[in-house]
Amino acid sequence: MYDARYTIRSHTSAQLDIEAVGEAVTLAGWVARRRDHGGLIFIDLRDRAGLTQCVFDPEDSGGAAFALAEAVRPEWVVSLTGTVRPRPDDALNPDLATGAIEVLVSELTVLNRAKTPPFEIEDGIETAEDVRMKWRYLDIRRPEVERALELRSAVTHAFRSALAERGFLEIETPMLTKSTPEGARDYVVPSRLAPGKFYALPQSPQLFKQLLMVGGIERYYQIARCFRDEDLRADRQPEFTQVDIEMSFITQDDIMALAEDVLTEVMAAAGVPAESFRTPLDRLTWHEAMDRFGSDRPDLRFGLELIDVSEVVAGCDFKVFADVVATGGVVKCINVKEGGRALSRSRIDAVGKIAEGAGAKGMAWIVFGERGEVRSPIAKFLGDEVIARLREAAGVVDGDLLVFGAGPRDATNEVLGVVRLALADEMGIERTGFCPLWVVDFPQFVHDADTGGWTANHHPFTRPFDADIDKLETDPGAVLSYSYDFVLNGLEVGGGTLRVHDADLQRRVLAVIGHDAAAAQEQFGFLLDALGFGAPPHGGIALGLDRLVMILAGATSIREVIAFPKTSSGFDPMTDAPSELSARQLADVHLRLS
């Protein structure tokens, strides 16, 4: 709770209620509104704690204070002294924490004047985001932005408290480090003292926290700033914050249990009711999540699961389906309950366009009418028998809509995962509350279509399943890993793995993704050397602070919960960053622009 100590104030707005009637108080803040009611002037004074109505009466306030009150305007910074009194019954404001009282002002001091702001300093404004970002310091004055930042602070404090209580040490790792070839593009920093060489800003503290485990720290955490030079979207920024955690001598279940316990305390600190975040959390394997929901970060607040109907349509007269099944692919559908009633042909076609944008060649569909009739462009090719079997397999009743995807299993799952979300939007399916879960057992590697080789799924320091180690060289695609993502409401909020703690095994993993012995030593020699000095079994997790607070605040973008964010193009309209460097600055770091 913000208090009035160490300040010129005697109280904040949060400390004023009916119990304060008769007290002499000194307040300070910004003029939110000024109202002249003829013989009386009212000022709503805003501080971080809230609003207080202040009254200027020429008979009680004195001529100087009243005259000054006539001159003040919104967003002027003032301090005032007066006496708390109850509001008249007809002026009570139950929507305001201080709505039962007001302050009769005797003294007023103008601390600073203000220009007219470019937008209203209040909740619910419709001002364009780029305008708000340009004047972000004014935007922060708005109560809804301030509340989001207060929530972020409370969440961060809860993480620190929960981890400190469990014996974790908070340790900072370097911000200037070595560029590595894995992951997203690095932000690079030229070195003045080493011409032609560059630092990289960390995409995560991954390697350093592993080195801390080798160093015997055993339990580490950091509220870490990270940087990735990648394309942006609503839940990404070029710089972001993660709660970084690493532990030694643990199993996968240990780190997941730790995360659940810590998150339970964090959610409570954020005001989430205990019944809305119950542990242990549900778990889905990666394969199960993809097969049922078409996503490795499924939103389980609604249904619309994927249904495999490959056996139903195998050998049917609809050549598209029959050929897919015959060549080892799958045919899947989603039963949109009541969708046949709710969605017009044009709206179904709009979802089909989304499927095509996700990589599908098209989207077949069947509407089951109110009296048993069937509407579909493919009905005549399927025939009555296959349609009847589809009805049974998908649990169809009259009024339902089936939409289909067909092709290789992974691609079909991914397309229908996108379609699933689009259908939820089109149907207006309510998605409220919190639905957390773990997605576990990811593949160790993913196939790189561009190179024909393999890349690390999480990162190249992930430990493969013990039972799958023999497949590293012979069948990399079949290797599973000790990995786990914390998913909340359809967003990946955290991800972690057990780490390779054996140097020889680490070299084998690096070799699968194209690093021969020389390249592995050049890029990761310091880690490989460290693993040879008695590295304990260890693992960890990184939780995205920005995304978590975004969800808790009910915001749609992490920009709403970051004090000074970048736009979706990575630009800061307030400071005009990124900006050009002078010729002297470029020369200092041995750079010349082409």
RANORRA-V454243 format. One record per backbone hydrogen bond with DSSP energy under -1.0 kcal/mol. NH is the residue of the N-H (numbers start at 1). CO is the residue of the C=O. If there is no record, write none. Layout:
NH_CO, NH_CO
This chain:
10_26, 11_26, 15_12, 16_13, 20_17, 21_18, 22_84, 23_20, 25_82, 27_80, 29_78, 30_46, 31_76, 32_44, 33_44, 35_42, 37_40, 39_37, 41_56, 42_35, 43_54, 44_33, 45_52, 46_30, 47_50, 50_47, 52_45, 54_43, 55_103, 56_41, 61_57, 66_62, 67_63, 68_64, 69_65, 70_66, 72_68, 75_31, 76_73, 77_112, 78_29, 79_109, 80_27, 81_107, 82_25, 83_104, 84_23, 85_102, 87_100, 91_88, 93_99, 96_93, 99_96, 101_98, 102_85, 103_53, 104_83, 105_55, 106_81, 107_81, 109_79, 111_77, 112_77, 122_120, 132_128, 133_129, 134_130, 135_131, 136_133, 138_135, 139_135, 140_136, 141_138, 142_139, 146_142, 147_143, 148_144, 149_145, 150_146, 151_147, 152_148, 153_149, 154_150, 155_151, 156_152, 157_153, 158_154, 159_155, 160_156, 161_157, 162_158, 163_159, 164_160, 165_161, 167_164, 168_163, 169_219, 171_221, 177_200, 189_199, 191_197, 197_194, 199_189, 200_177, 201_187, 209_205, 210_206, 211_207, 212_208, 213_209, 214_210, 215_211, 216_213, 217_212, 219_217, 220_246, 221_169, 222_244, 224_222, 224_242, 226_240, 227_202, 228_238, 229_185, 230_228, 236_233, 240_226, 242_224, 243_543, 244_222, 245_541, 246_220, 247_539, 248_218, 249_537, 255_251, 256_252, 257_253, 258_254, 259_255, 260_256, 261_257, 262_258, 263_259, 264_260, 265_261, 266_262, 267_263, 268_264, 269_265, 270_266, 271_268, 272_267, 276_273, 277_274, 284_438, 286_440, 289_285, 290_286, 291_287, 292_288, 293_289, 294_290, 306_292, 307_333, 309_331, 313_309, 314_310, 316_313, 319_317, 322_318, 323_319, 324_320, 325_321, 326_322, 327_323, 328_325, 329_324, 330_407, 332_405, 333_307, 334_403, 336_401, 337_335, 339_336, 340_399, 341_399, 342_338, 343_339, 348_344, 349_345, 350_346, 351_347, 352_348, 353_349, 354_350, 355_351, 356_352, 357_353, 358_354, 359_356, 360_355, 366_402, 367_375, 368_400, 369_373, 372_369, 375_367, 382_378, 383_379, 387_383, 388_384, 389_385, 390_386, 391_387, 392_388, 393_389, 394_390, 396_391, 399_368, 400_397, 401_336, 402_366, 403_334, 404_364, 405_332, 407_330, 412_408, 413_409, 414_410, 415_411, 416_412, 417_413, 418_414, 419_415, 420_416, 421_417, 422_418, 423_419, 424_420, 425_421, 426_422, 427_423, 429_424, 437_487, 438_282, 439_485, 440_284, 441_483, 444_479, 446_455, 448_453, 452_448, 455_446, 457_444, 462_459, 463_498, 465_480, 468_465, 469_466, 471_468, 472_469, 475_471, 478_475, 479_476, 481_442, 482_463, 483_481, 484_496, 485_439, 486_494, 487_437, 488_491, 489_435, 491_488, 493_486, 494_486, 495_542, 496_484, 498_482, 499_538, 500_461, 506_502, 507_503, 508_504, 509_505, 510_506, 511_507, 512_508, 513_509, 514_511, 515_510, 520_516, 521_517, 522_518, 523_519, 524_520, 525_521, 528_524, 529_525, 530_526, 531_527, 533_530, 539_247, 540_497, 541_245, 542_495, 543_243, 544_493, 545_241, 548_544, 549_545, 550_546, 551_547, 552_548, 553_549, 554_551, 555_550, 558_234, 560_557, 561_558, 567_571, 570_567, 572_577, 576_572, 577_572, 586_582, 587_583, 588_584, 589_585, 590_587, 591_586
